Structures are given as structure tokens and as C-alpha cells.
Amino acid sequence: MERVLRGVAGAMILISLLLAYRVHPAWIWFTVFIGLNLLQSAFTNWCLMMNTLKKFGVK
């Protein structure tokens, strides 16, 4: 589960940076959002993406 979560987070960060570079600089706020969610999950031990992955059957 954690490997998949890290993979999804890393991919989302790279995608958001690519969008900020290629499409519009405002996409950088998506990168900020991902970073804040990762920071929040470190303190609360709760992550919405983990719940979503569980619903999709990731173990």
C-alpha cells in the first residue's frame, strides 16, 4: 500500500510540475496542495488517497 501511495504522490507531483511549466504557472498550487496533504498525513496518520486505494482493492 505505501509503495503505491508513494508512487501516486510522486507521479502527481511530477505531473503538476509539468503542467505548471507547459500550461500555466498557477498549476504550481496543485503541487503545494499535494505537499500539504503529505505533511498533514505525517502528523495525523490519515490520508484520503490511502482510503481511496483501499476501496480499489490495493493491499
C-alpha angles and dihedrals in degrees: 000000000000093000090053091046092051090048092051092047092048092047092048091051092050092046092049091049090049090050091049090052099042106028113023135333091235088077086078086081088066088058089050090050092053092048092050091050091051091049092047092050090052090060101036100033088226125115127176091209091057090054090049093049090050090054089053090053101253110156 
